[in-house]
Amino acid sequence: MPTCDHCSAHVSDQFARVFADETGQVHACPSCSANAGIAEVARERAPEA
């Protein structure tokens, strides 16, 4: 089951499909960021490639 990289909370497979980065990591779950900006937060927390 996927987890948030920030707080280690479990997230659903569906959530991970939508918000994970290209490597499958979920950088922010709903508890870690506002729902309206979760994609932006995930991009900000993603390591530079």
PyMOL commands that set and color helices and strands:
alter all, ss='L'
color gray80, all
select helices_A, chain A and resi 13-19+35-45
alter helices_A, ss='H'
color red, helices_A
deselect
rebuild
show_as cartoon
